[in-house]
Amino acid sequence: MTARPIDAALWRTAAVLVLGTFMATLDSTIVSVGVDTLAEEFGAPVTGVQWVTTAYLLAVVTAVPASGWLADRFGGRRVWLTAVTVFLLASLLCALAPTLPALIAFRVLQGLAGGLLPPTGQALLARAAGPDRIGRVISVVGLVPLLSPVLGPLASGTILAVADWPWLFYVNLPVGVVAVILARRWVPAGEPGGRGDRFDFRGALLLSPGLAVLVFGLTWFEQGNPVVAGIAVAAGAVMLAAFVRHGLRAEAPLLDPRLFTKPPFGVAALALVLLGASVFGTMFLLPLYLQRGAGLSTWDTGLLLVPQGLGAAAGSVLVNRLVDRISPRTLVLSGIGLVAIGTAPFTQLGPGLPDWVIVVSLLLRGFGAALIGAPVMTIVYRRVEPARLPRAAGALNLLNTLGGSIGTAVLAVVLQARLAARGPDVAAAFADAFWCVLGLAVVAVAGATRLPRAGVAAPDKKKGHADA
């Protein structure tokens, strides 16, 4: 059967929903370049200001698991509109924050709302597009999470060059207001809320706090407090193990652990975790090296990272044309190969590495990353029946978020250890950390070889797919 063309109405829906994802993902990185500015403004150490970013990421990780149940219970569009509204309110409060503790508290509220936007928006879009069009649409809107690690530091450097720090948060207001107005007109309401099982309180008390405590512990390793970090990591691991046990026994868990044993969800999950770790991990390491090791300004650093965004844009154009014609495994393996090739030069960081090598490497990495995310999500969304899209979207976004946050935290610990071992040779320490990023690509290849050779057909409307 010939796939339906993507009409203007669907593109309008996609454009509105992607605004929510854009705000949520951009705010995970936009503060990174402004850490020194905030430290000076509030008279606080950099380690304290770093919690402006860390608190946001922890809140996102906490919120994502509940997105599927909320969409089932109250309706996807209603949850999305509420999340955008709360995100805007939190952004305004962040801009007006009188103290650092207040700013961190408002960032938590912002992160809780931001964590709901990508999964809820993807579920709404997948339902509106249908199985035959979701691949082509996702290949375009999936570009946004790949661009945010690049655009965040660049936007931050640009804003701080011409305005005060509150504009890091004021910038969300016009985008969010436009999104709310257009969503009421262009985003279909879909099926009404009110369905779904009872909320899994026990699972929520184990999964979300367990993930947050685990990430919290990893960040404390970076700050040189191994006792607190070890206790937190152990506590997080115990809570997650308890959730898995609970999830295998509960009738309607917040996130069903059995999902990850069903092909192709398990290998798709691995690919998204590693993609998140690679993209966000590199966007943590490389800007830090360019500023501290190479002595570049924040503006020059941001400009040098732009090629990764350009590569991702070019890759999304290619995926849009090929996602329905070529095996998902072929696209994903090709993408992982390009990411690995683009990462290899960073294992040789030093004064002798020309800027053009960094530019070409980032182009390859961006292009390759675009070949991974969209095909993986397409595989899952085509297999899942419409009623289960919110839960599937929540699971996929949780994995990508975890990959980014945990990957960045682990790489920070590795970098800290290598800096201590290498002493004054900063470039060598960063190069050692990039060997870990390259290792992620090797693991990803092993998982991607188990993806389907051919595209996965849409679920039978009569039978559905209980194992999706």
C-alpha positions as CSV (number, residue, x, y, z in Angstrom):
1,M,0.0,0.0,0.0
2,T,1.3,3.5,-1.0
3,A,2.1,5.6,2.0
4,R,-0.1,8.7,2.5
5,P,1.5,12.0,1.7
6,I,2.2,14.4,4.6
7,D,-0.3,17.2,4.3
8,A,0.0,20.8,5.6
9,A,-2.2,20.0,8.6
10,L,0.2,17.3,9.9
11,W,3.2,19.6,9.4
12,R,1.5,22.3,11.3
13,T,0.8,19.9,14.2
14,A,4.4,18.8,14.1
15,A,5.7,22.3,14.1
16,V,3.7,23.3,17.2
17,L,4.5,20.1,19.2
18,V,8.2,20.5,18.4
19,L,8.2,23.9,20.1
20,G,7.7,22.2,23.4
21,T,10.5,19.7,22.8
22,F,12.7,22.6,21.7
23,M,12.2,24.6,24.9
24,A,12.6,21.5,27.2
25,T,15.8,20.2,25.6
26,L,17.3,23.7,25.0
27,D,17.0,24.5,28.7
28,S,19.0,21.4,29.7
29,T,22.1,23.0,28.1
30,I,21.5,26.8,27.9
31,V,22.7,27.5,31.4
32,S,26.0,25.6,30.9
33,V,27.9,28.5,29.5
34,G,26.5,30.9,32.1
35,V,27.7,29.1,35.1
36,D,30.5,31.6,35.8
37,T,28.1,34.5,35.3
38,L,25.6,33.1,37.8
39,A,28.4,32.4,40.3
40,E,29.4,36.0,40.1
41,E,25.8,37.3,40.3
42,F,24.9,35.3,43.4
43,G,28.3,35.2,45.0
44,A,28.4,31.4,45.1
45,P,31.0,28.8,44.1
46,V,30.8,27.2,40.7
47,T,30.0,23.8,42.3
48,G,26.9,25.3,43.9
49,V,25.8,27.1,40.7
50,Q,26.2,23.8,38.8
51,W,23.0,22.6,40.6
52,V,21.0,25.0,38.4
53,T,21.7,22.5,35.6
54,T,21.8,19.3,37.7
55,A,18.4,20.1,39.4
56,Y,16.7,20.6,36.1
57,L,18.0,17.3,34.7
58,L,17.0,15.4,37.9
59,A,13.5,16.8,37.7
60,V,13.2,15.8,34.0
61,V,14.3,12.3,34.9
62,T,11.7,12.2,37.7
63,A,8.8,13.5,35.5
64,V,9.2,11.4,32.3
65,P,8.0,8.0,33.7
66,A,4.7,9.5,34.7
67,S,4.0,11.1,31.3
68,G,2.3,8.0,29.8
69,W,-0.1,7.6,32.7
70,L,-1.0,11.3,32.8
71,A,-1.7,11.3,29.0
72,D,-4.0,8.2,29.4
73,R,-5.8,9.7,32.4
74,F,-6.3,13.3,31.3
75,G,-5.7,13.3,27.5
76,G,-2.4,14.0,25.7
77,R,-3.2,17.5,24.5
78,R,-4.4,18.6,27.9
79,V,-1.3,17.3,29.6
80,W,0.9,19.0,26.9
81,L,-0.8,22.4,27.2
82,T,-0.6,22.2,31.0
83,A,3.1,21.3,30.9
84,V,3.9,24.2,28.6
85,T,2.0,26.6,30.9
86,V,3.8,25.4,34.0
87,F,7.1,25.6,32.1
88,L,6.4,29.2,31.2
89,L,5.5,30.1,34.8
90,A,8.7,28.4,36.1
91,S,10.8,30.2,33.4
92,L,9.4,33.5,34.6
93,L,10.1,32.6,38.3
94,C,13.7,31.6,37.3
95,A,14.3,34.9,35.7
96,L,13.0,36.8,38.8
97,A,14.7,34.5,41.3
98,P,16.3,36.7,44.1
99,T,18.7,34.0,45.4
100,L,20.5,30.9,44.2
101,P,18.4,28.4,46.3
102,A,15.2,30.0,44.8
103,L,16.6,29.7,41.3
104,I,17.4,26.0,41.9
105,A,13.9,25.4,43.3
106,F,12.3,27.0,40.3
107,R,14.5,25.0,37.9
108,V,13.1,21.9,39.6
109,L,9.6,23.0,38.7
110,Q,10.7,23.9,35.2
111,G,12.3,20.4,34.8
112,L,9.1,18.6,36.0
113,A,7.1,20.4,33.3
114,G,9.9,20.0,30.7
115,G,10.1,16.3,31.3
116,L,6.5,15.8,30.1
117,L,6.8,17.8,26.9
118,P,8.9,15.5,24.6
119,P,7.1,12.2,25.3
120,T,3.6,13.7,25.3
121,G,4.3,15.6,22.1
122,Q,5.7,12.5,20.4
123,A,2.7,10.4,21.4
124,L,0.3,13.1,20.0
125,L,2.3,13.3,16.8
126,A,2.6,9.5,16.3
127,R,-1.2,9.2,16.7
128,A,-1.8,12.1,14.3
129,A,0.6,10.8,11.7
130,G,-0.3,7.1,11.8
131,P,2.1,4.2,11.2
132,D,2.7,4.9,7.5
133,R,3.8,8.5,8.0
134,I,5.5,8.5,11.4
135,G,8.9,7.6,10.1
136,R,9.1,10.6,7.8
137,V,7.7,13.0,10.4
138,I,10.0,11.7,13.2
139,S,13.0,12.1,10.9
140,V,12.4,15.8,10.9
141,V,11.1,16.6,14.4
142,G,13.7,14.2,15.9
143,L,16.4,16.7,14.8
144,V,15.5,19.0,17.7
145,P,17.0,16.9,20.5
146,L,20.2,16.5,18.4
147,L,20.5,20.3,17.9
148,S,19.8,21.4,21.5
149,P,23.3,20.4,22.9
150,V,24.7,22.6,20.1
151,L,22.3,25.5,20.2
152,G,22.1,25.7,24.0
153,P,25.7,26.9,24.5
154,L,25.6,29.1,21.4
155,A,22.3,30.7,22.5
156,S,23.7,31.2,26.0
157,G,26.9,32.8,24.8
158,T,24.9,35.1,22.5
159,I,22.4,36.2,25.1
160,L,25.0,36.9,27.8
161,A,27.0,38.9,25.3
162,V,24.1,41.4,24.9
163,A,21.9,41.0,28.0
164,D,21.8,40.0,31.7
165,W,21.4,36.4,32.9
166,P,17.6,36.5,33.4
167,W,17.2,36.5,29.6
168,L,18.4,32.9,29.6
169,F,14.9,32.2,30.9
170,Y,12.9,35.1,29.5
171,V,13.7,33.7,26.0
172,N,11.2,30.8,26.7
173,L,8.2,33.1,27.2
174,P,7.4,34.2,23.6
175,V,8.1,30.6,22.3
176,G,5.8,29.1,24.9
177,V,3.0,31.6,24.4
178,V,3.0,31.0,20.6
179,A,3.0,27.2,21.2
180,V,-0.1,27.4,23.5
181,I,-2.0,29.6,21.1
182,L,-1.3,27.5,18.1
183,A,-1.8,24.2,19.8
184,R,-5.4,25.0,20.6
185,R,-6.0,25.5,16.9
186,W,-3.7,23.0,15.2
187,V,-3.1,20.0,17.5
188,P,-6.0,17.5,17.4
189,A,-7.4,16.6,20.8
190,G,-7.3,12.9,19.9
191,E,-9.0,10.4,22.2
192,P,-10.3,11.9,25.5
193,G,-8.7,11.2,28.8
194,G,-10.2,9.3,31.6
195,R,-8.9,5.9,30.6
196,G,-6.1,4.0,32.1
197,D,-5.3,2.1,35.2
198,R,-4.9,3.3,38.7
199,F,-1.7,5.3,39.2
200,D,1.2,3.0,40.3
201,F,2.2,4.9,43.4
202,R,4.6,2.2,44.6
203,G,6.3,2.1,41.3
204,A,6.5,5.9,41.2
205,L,8.1,6.0,44.6
206,L,10.7,3.5,43.5
207,L,11.4,4.4,39.8
208,S,11.5,8.2,39.7
209,P,13.4,8.8,43.0
210,G,15.6,5.9,42.2
211,L,16.7,7.3,38.9
212,A,17.1,10.8,40.4
213,V,19.2,9.5,43.4
214,L,21.4,7.5,41.0
215,V,22.1,10.5,38.8
216,F,22.6,12.6,41.9
217,G,25.2,10.2,43.2
218,L,27.1,10.2,39.9
219,T,27.3,14.0,40.0
220,W,28.8,13.9,43.5
221,F,31.6,11.6,42.2
222,E,32.5,14.5,39.9
223,Q,32.5,16.9,42.9
224,G,35.0,14.8,44.7
225,N,32.8,13.4,47.5
226,P,33.1,9.6,47.0
227,V,31.3,8.7,50.3
228,V,28.1,10.6,49.5
229,A,28.3,9.5,45.9
230,G,28.7,5.9,46.8
231,I,25.8,5.9,49.2
232,A,23.6,7.6,46.7
233,V,24.5,5.3,43.8
234,A,23.9,2.3,46.0
235,A,20.6,3.6,47.2
236,G,19.5,4.4,43.7
237,A,20.5,1.0,42.4
238,V,18.6,-0.7,45.2
239,M,15.4,1.3,44.5
240,L,15.6,0.5,40.8
241,A,16.1,-3.2,41.5
242,A,13.1,-3.1,43.8
243,F,11.1,-1.4,41.0
244,V,12.0,-4.1,38.5
245,R,10.8,-6.7,41.0
246,H,7.6,-4.7,41.6
247,G,7.1,-4.1,37.8
248,L,7.3,-7.8,37.0
249,R,4.6,-8.6,39.6
250,A,2.3,-5.6,39.2
251,E,-0.7,-5.7,36.9
252,A,-0.2,-2.2,35.5
253,P,3.3,-0.9,36.5
254,L,4.3,2.7,35.7
255,L,6.9,1.3,33.3
256,D,6.7,-2.4,32.4
257,P,10.2,-4.0,32.6
258,R,9.0,-6.8,30.3
259,L,9.0,-4.2,27.5
260,F,12.7,-4.5,27.3
261,T,12.7,-8.2,26.7
262,K,10.4,-7.9,23.6
263,P,12.1,-7.4,20.2
264,P,12.7,-4.9,18.8
265,F,12.1,-2.7,22.0
266,G,15.1,-4.0,23.9
267,V,17.8,-3.3,21.3
268,A,16.0,0.0,20.4
269,A,16.3,1.0,24.0
270,L,20.0,0.2,24.1
271,A,20.5,2.3,20.9
272,L,18.7,5.3,22.4
273,V,20.6,5.1,25.7
274,L,23.9,5.0,23.9
275,L,22.9,7.8,21.5
276,G,22.0,10.0,24.4
277,A,25.2,9.3,26.2
278,S,27.3,9.9,23.1
279,V,25.6,13.2,22.0
280,F,25.3,14.8,25.4
281,G,28.6,13.4,26.7
282,T,30.5,14.9,23.8
283,M,28.7,18.2,24.2
284,F,29.9,18.1,27.8
285,L,33.5,17.2,27.1
286,L,34.3,19.1,24.0
287,P,33.1,22.7,25.0
288,L,35.0,22.2,28.3
289,Y,38.2,21.3,26.5
290,L,37.9,24.1,24.0
291,Q,37.5,26.7,26.8
292,R,39.9,25.3,29.4
293,G,42.4,23.4,27.2
294,A,42.4,25.4,24.0
295,G,41.6,28.8,25.6
296,L,38.6,29.7,23.3
297,S,35.9,32.1,24.3
298,T,32.3,31.0,24.9
299,W,31.3,32.5,21.6
300,D,34.1,30.9,19.6
301,T,33.4,27.6,21.3
302,G,29.7,27.8,20.3
303,L,30.6,28.6,16.7
304,L,33.0,25.6,16.5
305,L,30.2,23.3,17.7
306,V,27.8,24.4,15.0
307,P,29.0,21.8,12.4
308,Q,27.4,19.0,14.5
309,G,24.0,20.7,14.1
310,L,24.6,21.1,10.4
311,G,25.5,17.5,10.1
312,A,22.4,16.5,12.0
313,A,20.2,18.6,9.7
314,A,21.7,17.0,6.6
315,G,21.3,13.6,8.1
316,S,17.6,14.2,8.9
317,V,17.0,15.1,5.3
318,L,18.5,11.8,4.1
319,V,16.6,9.8,6.7
320,N,13.3,11.5,5.7
321,R,13.8,10.1,2.2
322,L,15.2,6.7,3.1
323,V,13.4,5.7,6.3
324,D,10.6,3.9,4.4
325,R,12.9,2.3,1.8
326,I,15.9,1.0,3.6
327,S,16.3,-1.5,6.5
328,P,16.3,0.3,9.9
329,R,19.3,-1.8,10.8
330,T,21.3,-0.5,7.8
331,L,20.5,3.1,8.7
332,V,21.4,2.6,12.4
333,L,24.6,0.7,11.8
334,S,25.7,3.3,9.3
335,G,24.9,6.1,11.8
336,I,26.9,4.4,14.6
337,G,29.8,3.9,12.2
338,L,29.8,7.6,11.3
339,V,29.6,8.6,15.0
340,A,32.6,6.3,15.8
341,I,34.6,7.8,12.9
342,G,33.8,11.3,14.0
343,T,34.7,10.5,17.6
344,A,38.1,8.9,16.8
345,P,40.0,12.2,16.3
346,F,39.0,13.4,19.7
347,T,41.0,10.6,21.3
348,Q,44.0,12.5,19.9
349,L,43.2,16.0,21.3
350,G,46.1,18.4,21.7
351,P,47.7,21.5,20.2
352,G,48.5,19.6,17.0
353,L,44.9,18.8,16.2
354,P,43.7,21.3,13.5
355,D,40.3,23.0,13.8
356,W,39.3,21.6,10.5
357,V,39.6,18.1,11.9
358,I,37.2,19.0,14.7
359,V,34.8,20.6,12.2
360,V,34.7,17.5,10.0
361,S,34.5,15.2,13.0
362,L,31.5,17.1,14.3
363,L,29.8,17.0,10.9
364,L,30.2,13.3,10.8
365,R,28.9,12.8,14.3
366,G,25.9,15.0,13.7
367,F,25.1,13.2,10.4
368,G,25.5,9.8,12.0
369,A,23.4,10.6,15.1
370,A,20.5,11.6,12.8
371,L,20.6,8.1,11.2
372,I,20.1,6.5,14.6
373,G,17.4,8.2,16.5
374,A,14.6,8.5,14.0
375,P,14.8,4.9,12.6
376,V,14.9,3.5,16.1
377,M,11.8,5.5,17.2
378,T,10.0,4.6,14.0
379,I,10.5,0.9,14.6
380,V,8.8,1.2,18.0
381,Y,6.0,3.6,17.1
382,R,5.0,1.5,14.1
383,R,4.7,-1.6,16.3
384,V,2.8,0.0,19.1
385,E,-1.0,0.2,19.0
386,P,-2.4,3.7,19.3
387,A,-3.8,3.2,22.8
388,R,-0.3,2.4,24.1
389,L,1.6,5.2,22.4
390,P,1.8,7.5,25.4
391,R,3.5,4.8,27.5
392,A,5.9,3.8,24.7
393,A,6.8,7.5,24.1
394,G,7.5,7.9,27.8
395,A,9.7,4.8,27.9
396,L,11.7,5.9,24.8
397,N,12.2,9.5,26.1
398,L,13.2,8.2,29.5
399,L,15.9,6.1,28.0
400,N,17.3,8.9,25.9
401,T,17.2,11.3,28.9
402,L,18.9,8.7,31.1
403,G,21.6,8.1,28.4
404,G,22.3,11.8,28.3
405,S,22.3,12.5,32.1
406,I,24.0,9.3,33.2
407,G,26.5,9.3,30.3
408,T,27.5,12.9,31.1
409,A,27.9,12.1,34.8
410,V,30.0,9.1,34.2
411,L,32.2,10.9,31.7
412,A,32.6,13.7,34.2
413,V,33.9,11.2,36.7
414,V,36.3,9.7,34.2
415,L,37.5,13.1,33.2
416,Q,38.1,14.0,36.9
417,A,40.2,10.9,37.4
418,R,42.2,11.4,34.2
419,L,42.9,15.0,35.1
420,A,44.3,13.9,38.4
421,A,46.4,11.2,36.7
422,R,47.7,13.3,33.8
423,G,48.5,16.4,35.9
424,P,49.2,19.4,33.7
425,D,48.6,17.5,30.4
426,V,44.9,18.6,30.2
427,A,44.5,17.6,26.5
428,A,45.6,14.0,27.2
429,A,43.1,13.7,30.0
430,F,40.2,14.8,27.7
431,A,41.5,12.4,25.0
432,D,41.3,9.6,27.5
433,A,37.7,10.4,28.3
434,F,36.8,10.4,24.6
435,W,38.1,6.7,24.4
436,C,35.1,6.0,26.6
437,V,32.8,7.7,24.1
438,L,34.3,5.6,21.3
439,G,33.7,2.5,23.4
440,L,30.0,3.4,23.6
441,A,29.9,3.1,19.8
442,V,31.4,-0.4,19.9
443,V,28.7,-1.5,22.4
444,A,26.0,0.1,20.3
445,V,27.1,-1.8,17.2
446,A,26.6,-5.1,19.1
447,G,23.1,-4.2,19.9
448,A,22.1,-2.7,16.6
449,T,23.0,-5.9,14.7
450,R,19.8,-7.4,16.3
451,L,17.5,-4.7,14.9
452,P,15.2,-6.0,12.2
453,R,16.6,-6.2,8.6
454,A,13.3,-4.9,7.2
455,G,10.9,-2.3,8.4
456,V,8.4,-3.3,11.1
457,A,4.9,-3.4,10.0
458,A,2.2,-1.4,11.7
459,P,0.1,-3.3,14.3
460,D,-3.0,-5.1,13.1
461,K,-6.0,-2.9,14.1
462,K,-8.0,-5.9,15.0
463,K,-5.4,-7.9,16.9
464,G,-3.0,-5.2,18.1
465,H,0.3,-6.2,19.7
466,A,0.2,-7.1,23.3
467,D,3.9,-7.5,23.3
468,A,4.7,-4.1,22.0
